[in-house]
Amino acid sequence: MKKTSVDKRWSVSNSSVYNLGYHIIWCPKYRRKVLVDGVDIELKRLIKEKCDEREWGLENVEVMEDHVHIFVKCRPTDSVAYIVAQLKGYTSHELKKLFPWLNSRLPNLWTRSYYAESIGIINEETIKRYIENQKLKSNSSHR
């Protein structure tokens, strides 16, 4: 993701200017408290590794004993579902190699579900007002 010099929060591609960020949360199967005793440290490292590989901006990550929070920035071509699938798949595979005891506790490390919310510098109400005012501006300029 190439940042513009005009504003550090925007990235550019050949066809778009964007600022896409997501807060994503997911849990181990049955919300088991297995993200402890070094698993948490390796999980953070693996998430960073995958984000670097995919050129996603990992803004923040925190691992609790029974869930993970990340704030990631991505390109418009990367869906949230794709990001989650990549992170869960990679981390599950690698963590089970590093910590074989996870296999006996959880044949599937992660639940299928996740929480995602888009994050931006401009809030929802501001966007709604801006869009509503566009029609008013357009009408007044045609008179």
Z-matrix of the N, CA and C atoms (Angstrom, degrees):
N
C 1 1.446
C 2 1.520 1 108.25
N 3 1.299 2 115.25 1 120.69
C 4 1.458 3 120.85 2 179.96
C 5 1.524 4 109.73 3 -92.30
N 6 1.322 5 116.29 4 125.54
C 7 1.471 6 121.72 5 178.66
C 8 1.527 7 108.71 6 -85.12
N 9 1.323 8 115.96 7 143.91
C 10 1.463 9 119.96 8 175.90
C 11 1.519 10 109.73 9 -80.73
N 12 1.310 11 116.65 10 156.46
C 13 1.453 12 119.72 11 177.53
C 14 1.526 13 110.99 12 -80.69
N 15 1.348 14 117.05 13 -20.93
C 16 1.453 15 121.73 14 -178.37
C 17 1.527 16 110.95 15 -68.08
N 18 1.306 17 116.12 16 -45.42
C 19 1.462 18 120.04 17 -177.23
C 20 1.525 19 108.18 18 -147.21
N 21 1.307 20 117.31 19 120.53
C 22 1.467 21 122.15 20 -175.43
C 23 1.527 22 113.70 21 -64.21
N 24 1.323 23 116.95 22 -16.51
C 25 1.466 24 117.67 23 -178.26
C 26 1.524 25 112.08 24 -82.11
N 27 1.316 26 118.50 25 -15.88
C 28 1.465 27 121.25 26 -178.99
C 29 1.522 28 111.15 27 -96.76
N 30 1.318 29 114.71 28 145.18
C 31 1.457 30 121.97 29 172.27
C 32 1.520 31 107.11 30 -117.19
N 33 1.323 32 116.92 31 158.76
C 34 1.464 33 120.70 32 -178.32
C 35 1.526 34 110.14 33 -131.48
N 36 1.316 35 114.21 34 149.12
C 37 1.462 36 121.74 35 170.66
C 38 1.521 37 106.21 36 -128.35
N 39 1.318 38 117.37 37 -172.00
C 40 1.465 39 120.38 38 178.06
C 41 1.521 40 111.99 39 -63.36
N 42 1.332 41 116.98 40 -27.56
C 43 1.465 42 119.29 41 -172.97
C 44 1.519 43 115.45 42 -125.44
N 45 1.337 44 118.11 43 4.77
C 46 1.468 45 117.72 44 -177.25
C 47 1.529 46 112.84 45 -155.89
N 48 1.310 47 113.61 46 158.33
C 49 1.463 48 123.02 47 169.73
C 50 1.525 49 104.24 48 -119.44
N 51 1.321 50 118.18 49 131.41
C 52 1.462 51 119.20 50 -171.90
C 53 1.519 52 111.99 51 -151.48
N 54 1.326 53 113.82 52 161.71
C 55 1.456 54 123.83 53 172.76
C 56 1.525 55 105.89 54 -146.56
N 57 1.310 56 116.44 55 86.30
C 58 1.465 57 121.54 56 -176.95
C 59 1.521 58 110.13 57 -111.35
N 60 1.320 59 115.42 58 119.19
C 61 1.451 60 120.87 59 177.94
C 62 1.516 61 109.77 60 -132.20
N 63 1.329 62 115.88 61 144.82
C 64 1.462 63 120.97 62 -179.30
C 65 1.523 64 111.11 63 -132.31
N 66 1.332 65 114.89 64 137.55
C 67 1.460 66 121.77 65 169.10
C 68 1.523 67 104.49 66 -96.24
N 69 1.325 68 115.84 67 120.06
C 70 1.466 69 120.99 68 -176.32
C 71 1.524 70 108.39 69 -124.38
N 72 1.328 71 114.94 70 137.10
C 73 1.471 72 121.08 71 178.05
C 74 1.525 73 107.99 72 -130.33
N 75 1.329 74 116.57 73 136.98
C 76 1.459 75 120.30 74 171.26
C 77 1.520 76 110.01 75 -145.34
N 78 1.332 77 115.48 76 163.36
C 79 1.468 78 121.91 77 -172.78
C 80 1.520 79 111.54 78 -128.30
N 81 1.341 80 116.14 79 156.05
C 82 1.463 81 119.10 80 169.07
C 83 1.536 82 109.83 81 -66.69
N 84 1.307 83 115.23 82 155.56
C 85 1.455 84 121.28 83 177.27
C 86 1.535 85 109.39 84 -52.79
N 87 1.314 86 115.36 85 138.69
C 88 1.468 87 123.74 86 -179.55
C 89 1.532 88 112.36 87 59.72
N 90 1.316 89 115.97 88 16.73
C 91 1.475 90 124.18 89 -178.71
C 92 1.536 91 111.09 90 51.17
N 93 1.331 92 114.81 91 37.46
C 94 1.458 93 120.58 92 178.72
C 95 1.523 94 110.20 93 -66.05
N 96 1.311 95 116.26 94 145.16
C 97 1.467 96 122.46 95 -177.63
C 98 1.530 97 109.65 96 -89.69
N 99 1.345 98 114.82 97 68.36
C 100 1.466 99 120.28 98 -175.85
C 101 1.531 100 113.62 99 -106.49
N 102 1.316 101 117.39 100 -1.76
C 103 1.469 102 120.09 101 -177.23
C 104 1.525 103 109.70 102 -89.84
N 105 1.328 104 114.76 103 58.48
C 106 1.465 105 123.74 104 -175.84
C 107 1.537 106 109.16 105 -137.18
N 108 1.325 107 116.23 106 176.81
C 109 1.470 108 122.38 107 172.68
C 110 1.529 109 113.41 108 53.96
N 111 1.312 110 115.97 109 45.35
C 112 1.455 111 119.99 110 177.61
C 113 1.515 112 114.42 111 96.39
N 114 1.322 113 117.05 112 -23.11
C 115 1.466 114 120.23 113 177.40
C 116 1.524 115 108.84 114 -62.06
N 117 1.315 116 116.57 115 -40.58
C 118 1.465 117 121.21 116 179.93
C 119 1.527 118 112.08 117 -60.76
N 120 1.318 119 116.76 118 -42.98
C 121 1.466 120 121.43 119 -179.24
C 122 1.532 121 110.50 120 -65.73
N 123 1.322 122 116.54 121 -46.14
C 124 1.469 123 120.63 122 179.15
C 125 1.525 124 111.24 123 -66.00
N 126 1.322 125 116.69 124 -37.26
C 127 1.466 126 120.32 125 179.01
C 128 1.522 127 110.22 126 -61.54
N 129 1.314 128 117.90 127 -45.39
C 130 1.471 129 121.12 128 176.87
C 131 1.523 130 110.96 129 -58.50
N 132 1.322 131 116.38 130 -45.01
C 133 1.457 132 121.16 131 -179.43
C 134 1.532 133 110.99 132 -62.17
N 135 1.325 134 116.42 133 -43.66
C 136 1.467 135 121.31 134 -178.58
C 137 1.534 136 111.77 135 -67.24
N 138 1.327 137 116.21 136 -39.39
C 139 1.470 138 119.79 137 177.56
C 140 1.527 139 109.49 138 -62.83
N 141 1.321 140 116.76 139 -44.68
C 142 1.470 141 120.53 140 178.35
C 143 1.524 142 110.64 141 -62.30
N 144 1.320 143 116.60 142 -43.04
C 145 1.459 144 121.87 143 179.81
C 146 1.530 145 111.61 144 -58.76
N 147 1.335 146 116.46 145 -46.93
C 148 1.467 147 120.65 146 -179.36
C 149 1.525 148 110.70 147 -68.00
N 150 1.322 149 117.39 148 -40.88
C 151 1.469 150 120.07 149 178.26
C 152 1.525 151 111.07 150 -62.87
N 153 1.318 152 116.99 151 -41.02
C 154 1.468 153 120.63 152 176.94
C 155 1.530 154 110.42 153 -62.56
N 156 1.325 155 116.08 154 -44.01
C 157 1.468 156 120.78 155 -179.54
C 158 1.530 157 111.23 156 -60.46
N 159 1.311 158 117.15 157 -41.51
C 160 1.475 159 122.32 158 -177.33
C 161 1.535 160 112.82 159 -88.00
N 162 1.321 161 116.21 160 -1.98
C 163 1.467 162 122.78 161 -178.06
C 164 1.527 163 112.50 162 61.48
N 165 1.340 164 114.18 163 41.74
C 166 1.456 165 121.33 164 171.78
C 167 1.518 166 106.76 165 -98.50
N 168 1.308 167 116.07 166 140.97
C 169 1.456 168 119.98 167 178.98
C 170 1.514 169 110.46 168 -85.22
N 171 1.305 170 116.72 169 107.62
C 172 1.465 171 120.91 170 177.19
C 173 1.517 172 107.41 171 -84.39
N 174 1.316 173 115.92 172 102.03
C 175 1.459 174 121.75 173 -177.12
C 176 1.523 175 112.28 174 -78.68
N 177 1.342 176 115.92 175 -34.28
C 178 1.457 177 120.44 176 -178.08
C 179 1.523 178 109.00 177 -163.65
N 180 1.318 179 115.66 178 148.95
C 181 1.467 180 121.43 179 175.19
C 182 1.520 181 107.68 180 -148.32
N 183 1.333 182 115.36 181 137.85
C 184 1.455 183 120.39 182 174.95
C 185 1.517 184 108.02 183 -140.87
N 186 1.309 185 115.59 184 132.05
C 187 1.463 186 121.39 185 -179.51
C 188 1.514 187 108.70 186 -110.41
N 189 1.322 188 115.90 187 119.76
C 190 1.454 189 122.24 188 174.37
C 191 1.533 190 106.47 189 -96.72
N 192 1.316 191 118.52 190 172.80
C 193 1.470 192 119.06 191 -177.25
C 194 1.529 193 113.30 192 -66.48
N 195 1.345 194 117.30 193 -23.43
C 196 1.473 195 119.33 194 -178.13
C 197 1.532 196 113.92 195 -131.74
N 198 1.327 197 118.51 196 15.88
C 199 1.460 198 121.30 197 173.38
C 200 1.523 199 111.38 198 -167.75
N 201 1.325 200 114.59 199 164.91
C 202 1.463 201 122.58 200 -176.45
C 203 1.522 202 108.89 201 -125.50
N 204 1.337 203 117.06 202 136.99
C 205 1.461 204 123.20 203 172.59
C 206 1.524 205 107.83 204 -115.51
N 207 1.327 206 117.39 205 133.06
C 208 1.462 207 119.37 206 169.80
C 209 1.526 208 109.17 207 -135.03
N 210 1.313 209 114.96 208 152.72
C 211 1.457 210 122.64 209 170.65
C 212 1.517 211 104.61 210 -123.04
N 213 1.322 212 115.92 211 113.17
C 214 1.459 213 121.41 212 -173.80
C 215 1.526 214 110.36 213 -127.16
N 216 1.329 215 116.55 214 142.90
C 217 1.461 216 122.06 215 174.82
C 218 1.515 217 107.90 216 -110.32
N 219 1.330 218 115.54 217 142.47
C 220 1.459 219 119.04 218 -174.23
C 221 1.521 220 111.55 219 -145.99
N 222 1.331 221 115.09 220 177.76
C 223 1.463 222 122.53 221 176.96
C 224 1.532 223 109.63 222 -82.76
N 225 1.326 224 117.68 223 159.51
C 226 1.471 225 120.31 224 177.11
C 227 1.530 226 113.23 225 -62.41
N 228 1.315 227 117.50 226 -21.25
C 229 1.471 228 121.01 227 -179.23
C 230 1.530 229 113.01 228 -83.11
N 231 1.333 230 117.71 229 -6.54
C 232 1.466 231 121.50 230 179.59
C 233 1.526 232 110.08 231 -102.71
N 234 1.315 233 116.58 232 111.34
C 235 1.467 234 119.53 233 179.63
C 236 1.524 235 110.25 234 -77.51
N 237 1.312 236 115.24 235 158.65
C 238 1.463 237 120.27 236 176.99
C 239 1.526 238 109.45 237 -61.25
N 240 1.318 239 117.15 238 -42.34
C 241 1.465 240 120.67 239 -179.85
C 242 1.533 241 111.19 240 -59.41
N 243 1.329 242 117.04 241 -39.79
C 244 1.461 243 121.47 242 178.83
C 245 1.530 244 110.54 243 -66.32
N 246 1.315 245 116.82 244 -44.09
C 247 1.468 246 121.37 245 179.59
C 248 1.524 247 109.92 246 -60.02
N 249 1.324 248 116.35 247 -48.63
C 250 1.469 249 120.97 248 -179.02
C 251 1.533 250 110.34 249 -62.43
N 252 1.322 251 117.11 250 -44.70
C 253 1.464 252 120.69 251 -179.81
C 254 1.526 253 110.96 252 -60.53
N 255 1.318 254 116.83 253 -43.63
C 256 1.467 255 120.79 254 179.24
C 257 1.528 256 111.52 255 -63.90
N 258 1.318 257 116.58 256 -46.32
C 259 1.457 258 120.00 257 -178.05
C 260 1.530 259 112.37 258 -68.38
N 261 1.320 260 116.84 259 -44.55
C 262 1.465 261 119.15 260 -179.52
C 263 1.529 262 111.08 261 -66.91
N 264 1.329 263 116.67 262 -44.77
C 265 1.466 264 120.40 263 -178.38
C 266 1.521 265 111.83 264 -61.90
N 267 1.317 266 116.01 265 -48.98
C 268 1.464 267 120.85 266 -178.32
C 269 1.520 268 111.24 267 -64.75
N 270 1.326 269 117.31 268 -48.47
C 271 1.459 270 119.53 269 -176.49
C 272 1.532 271 111.92 270 -66.85
N 273 1.311 272 117.69 271 -37.77
C 274 1.464 273 120.84 272 178.26
C 275 1.532 274 110.18 273 -61.37
N 276 1.310 275 116.16 274 -49.59
C 277 1.468 276 121.61 275 -179.07
C 278 1.526 277 111.21 276 -59.26
N 279 1.313 278 116.81 277 -48.51
C 280 1.466 279 121.25 278 -176.46
C 281 1.531 280 112.58 279 -71.64
N 282 1.326 281 117.02 280 -40.67
C 283 1.468 282 119.52 281 -179.84
C 284 1.521 283 111.56 282 -65.07
N 285 1.329 284 117.76 283 -36.66
C 286 1.467 285 120.25 284 179.80
C 287 1.523 286 111.68 285 -68.96
N 288 1.331 287 117.18 286 -27.93
C 289 1.474 288 120.20 287 174.30
C 290 1.525 289 110.05 288 -72.52
N 291 1.324 290 116.68 289 -40.81
C 292 1.465 291 121.05 290 -177.81
C 293 1.530 292 113.29 291 -76.20
N 294 1.330 293 116.36 292 -31.50
C 295 1.469 294 122.04 293 -176.59
C 296 1.531 295 109.08 294 -129.57
N 297 1.334 296 117.52 295 80.84
C 298 1.474 297 120.89 296 -176.07
C 299 1.535 298 113.86 297 -56.22
N 300 1.327 299 118.00 298 -26.39
C 301 1.467 300 120.19 299 179.52
C 302 1.531 301 111.77 300 -62.14
N 303 1.348 302 118.28 301 -21.17
C 304 1.469 303 120.83 302 177.21
C 305 1.530 304 111.29 303 -64.11
N 306 1.342 305 117.05 304 -32.90
C 307 1.471 306 120.79 305 179.95
C 308 1.519 307 112.23 306 -60.89
N 309 1.323 308 116.23 307 -40.68
C 310 1.466 309 118.74 308 -178.44
C 311 1.529 310 111.63 309 -75.94
N 312 1.321 311 116.74 310 -29.95
C 313 1.475 312 120.05 311 179.84
C 314 1.527 313 111.94 312 -79.92
N 315 1.343 314 115.81 313 -37.61
C 316 1.469 315 120.72 314 -173.67
C 317 1.527 316 110.59 315 -145.49
N 318 1.330 317 118.08 316 98.95
C 319 1.478 318 119.00 317 175.87
C 320 1.542 319 111.55 318 -55.80
N 321 1.317 320 116.59 319 -38.25
C 322 1.470 321 121.62 320 171.46
C 323 1.513 322 106.38 321 -111.80
N 324 1.329 323 116.61 322 117.62
C 325 1.464 324 119.59 323 -174.63
C 326 1.521 325 112.20 324 -67.28
N 327 1.344 326 116.90 325 -45.38
C 328 1.464 327 120.71 326 -174.17
C 329 1.519 328 112.73 327 -105.77
N 330 1.336 329 115.79 328 151.07
C 331 1.467 330 120.37 329 170.66
C 332 1.528 331 107.91 330 -68.65
N 333 1.317 332 117.01 331 165.34
C 334 1.462 333 120.43 332 176.08
C 335 1.522 334 111.62 333 -75.16
N 336 1.305 335 116.43 334 -24.04
C 337 1.465 336 120.23 335 -172.32
C 338 1.528 337 112.13 336 -89.29
N 339 1.320 338 114.48 337 167.15
C 340 1.458 339 122.63 338 174.78
C 341 1.519 340 108.11 339 -160.78
N 342 1.312 341 115.60 340 164.69
C 343 1.461 342 122.56 341 174.88
C 344 1.520 343 106.80 342 -112.20
N 345 1.328 344 116.83 343 137.80
C 346 1.464 345 120.53 344 175.72
C 347 1.514 346 109.64 345 -140.61
N 348 1.314 347 114.91 346 140.02
C 349 1.459 348 121.08 347 176.44
C 350 1.517 349 107.97 348 -140.00
N 351 1.331 350 115.91 349 135.10
C 352 1.465 351 118.78 350 177.69
C 353 1.521 352 108.71 351 -76.41
N 354 1.319 353 114.76 352 143.69
C 355 1.457 354 121.85 353 -177.20
C 356 1.518 355 107.68 354 -124.68
N 357 1.318 356 115.26 355 132.65
C 358 1.456 357 119.43 356 177.41
C 359 1.508 358 110.27 357 -146.05
N 360 1.296 359 115.14 358 168.99
C 361 1.461 360 120.19 359 -178.90
C 362 1.521 361 111.15 360 -78.80
N 363 1.327 362 116.16 361 -22.00
C 364 1.460 363 121.58 362 -179.48
C 365 1.523 364 108.18 363 -104.87
N 366 1.327 365 117.38 364 132.45
C 367 1.456 366 118.59 365 -176.49
C 368 1.538 367 112.14 366 -84.09
N 369 1.312 368 115.37 367 168.51
C 370 1.470 369 123.48 368 -174.59
C 371 1.528 370 112.70 369 -58.65
N 372 1.308 371 117.25 370 -44.26
C 373 1.470 372 120.67 371 -178.80
C 374 1.527 373 111.95 372 -63.55
N 375 1.322 374 116.27 373 -39.56
C 376 1.465 375 120.70 374 178.76
C 377 1.529 376 110.32 375 -62.68
N 378 1.318 377 116.83 376 -42.52
C 379 1.478 378 121.70 377 178.83
C 380 1.526 379 110.16 378 -62.54
N 381 1.331 380 117.04 379 -46.41
C 382 1.473 381 120.77 380 -179.81
C 383 1.529 382 110.81 381 -59.23
N 384 1.334 383 116.27 382 -46.18
C 385 1.471 384 120.14 383 178.97
C 386 1.525 385 111.23 384 -62.86
N 387 1.304 386 117.18 385 -42.08
C 388 1.465 387 121.70 386 -179.97
C 389 1.532 388 110.55 387 -60.00
N 390 1.326 389 116.86 388 -47.46
C 391 1.470 390 121.14 389 -179.52
C 392 1.523 391 110.40 390 -64.21
N 393 1.341 392 117.00 391 -44.77
C 394 1.470 393 120.16 392 178.73
C 395 1.530 394 111.31 393 -59.98
N 396 1.319 395 117.63 394 -39.55
C 397 1.459 396 121.71 395 -178.93
C 398 1.523 397 113.60 396 -72.25
N 399 1.314 398 118.03 397 -17.95
C 400 1.464 399 120.23 398 178.92
C 401 1.526 400 110.86 399 -64.04
N 402 1.316 401 117.68 400 -40.90
C 403 1.450 402 122.43 401 179.16
C 404 1.537 403 109.40 402 -64.38
N 405 1.325 404 116.78 403 -42.49
C 406 1.465 405 120.52 404 179.35
C 407 1.527 406 110.68 405 -63.11
N 408 1.327 407 117.20 406 -42.99
C 409 1.455 408 121.37 407 179.20
C 410 1.531 409 110.76 408 -63.83
N 411 1.334 410 115.79 409 -41.18
C 412 1.463 411 121.21 410 -178.53
C 413 1.535 412 110.23 411 -65.38
N 414 1.325 413 116.87 412 -43.89
C 415 1.465 414 121.71 413 179.98
C 416 1.528 415 111.08 414 -64.25
N 417 1.314 416 118.39 415 -40.75
C 418 1.464 417 120.58 416 -176.57
C 419 1.540 418 110.91 417 -72.30
N 420 1.324 419 118.18 418 -26.96
C 421 1.459 420 119.41 419 -179.29
C 422 1.528 421 111.92 420 -81.58
N 423 1.327 422 119.13 421 -14.28
C 424 1.465 423 122.87 422 179.78
C 425 1.525 424 112.78 423 -93.08
N 426 1.307 425 118.16 424 5.25
C 427 1.466 426 120.50 425 -176.71
C 428 1.484 427 111.47 426 -91.28
